[in-house]
Amino acid sequence: MYQLFIGNKNYSTWSMRPWILLTQAGISFQEQLIQFDSFEPESEFKTEILKLNPTGKVPALVNGDLVVWDSLAICEYIAEQHPELRLWPEEKTLRARARCISAEMHSGFQSLRNLCPMNVEADLAHIGKQLWAEHVQLRADVARIDQIWSERPSEDSFLCGEFSIADAFYAPVVMRFECFKLPLSASGQAYAQKILSLASVQQWITEARQEQMFVPFDEPYRQHREELLKD
Ligand SMILES: N[C@@H](CCC(=O)N[C@@H](CS)C(=O)NCC(=O)O)C(=O)O
């Protein structure tokens, strides 16, 4: 049985990717959640995660004696373990595109990442509006993401046809857009809704809202938990 070590569902975008992939694909795994804290070297989070992952970060996947860390490496490993599930598209050009856009997400969009951290339970629309007006690079990141989401093979398909690792990679981005209400084209919005309607994503959202934790480190825009909660 796989064990997936993740962080708080309200905040952890990197954890969300392999969790959504495994859940959406119906692969059973045991979830091990390590609560976020200050991430100081002596913190409980670091003490726990460093027992298995030398980078001191989540997510990490354990399968027997093997530990796989880094969200992309975990998804690649899962895809190799379950070739029949076609977690990358079967068709070569779509597969190449899925890999390109996943890599783009993995290493890019710094402005969006820095300015709009995921916060599933919060409604930060007014902050999003302000950030949008002030940061040209955020507008560029959003425009590129909107383009990626709008270039899917057909209006009702996922990013590269069937649900794939690429969609698991962009699911946390959808959550950032939801929280900060960043503007999208009609096609980009339709894709965001498609992701939000997935059972795996709904489960993540429900569990994130049940956590009711406030980690100041991850809260640049709120002073306390009761502030700016979604309905
Ligand atoms: N490239 C890594 C990044 C993982 C990462 O940054 N995880 C964050 C949580 S969302 C973390 O554990 N941070 C702890 C720290 O920075 O000390 C991946 O894709 O898994």
The ligand as an SDF file (V2000), in Angstrom:
LIG
                    3D

 20 19  0  0  0  0  0  0  0  0999 V2000
    9.5580   20.6600   -5.8030 N   0  0  0  0  0  0  0  0  0  0  0  0
    8.9190   20.0960   -4.6370 C   0  0  0  0  0  0  0  0  0  0  0  0
    8.5150   21.2170   -3.7070 C   0  0  0  0  0  0  0  0  0  0  0  0
    7.8620   20.7510   -2.4410 C   0  0  0  0  0  0  0  0  0  0  0  0
    7.5790   21.8910   -1.4630 C   0  0  0  0  0  0  0  0  0  0  0  0
    8.1000   23.0130   -1.5950 O   0  0  0  0  0  0  0  0  0  0  0  0
    6.7360   21.5960   -0.4660 N   0  0  0  0  0  0  0  0  0  0  0  0
    6.3980   22.5540    0.5650 C   0  0  0  0  0  0  0  0  0  0  0  0
    4.9510   22.3740    1.0090 C   0  0  0  0  0  0  0  0  0  0  0  0
    3.7360   22.8310   -0.1420 S   0  0  0  0  0  0  0  0  0  0  0  0
    7.2060   22.2560    1.8080 C   0  0  0  0  0  0  0  0  0  0  0  0
    7.2620   21.1270    2.2380 O   0  0  0  0  0  0  0  0  0  0  0  0
    7.8140   23.2770    2.3940 N   0  0  0  0  0  0  0  0  0  0  0  0
    8.6130   23.1390    3.5780 C   0  0  0  0  0  0  0  0  0  0  0  0
    9.7850   24.0570    3.5540 C   0  0  0  0  0  0  0  0  0  0  0  0
    9.8930   24.8600    2.6050 O   0  0  0  0  0  0  0  0  0  0  0  0
   10.5960   23.9860    4.4580 O   0  0  0  0  0  0  0  0  0  0  0  0
    7.7480   19.2220   -5.1020 C   0  0  0  0  0  0  0  0  0  0  0  0
    7.3120   19.3760   -6.2470 O   0  0  0  0  0  0  0  0  0  0  0  0
    7.2930   18.3430   -4.3690 O   0  0  0  0  0  0  0  0  0  0  0  0
  1  2  1  0
  2  3  1  0
  2 18  1  0
  3  4  1  0
  4  5  1  0
  5  6  2  0
  5  7  1  0
  7  8  1  0
  8  9  1  0
  8 11  1  0
  9 10  1  0
 11 12  2  0
 11 13  1  0
 13 14  1  0
 14 15  1  0
 15 16  2  0
 15 17  1  0
 18 19  2  0
 18 20  1  0
M  END
$$$$
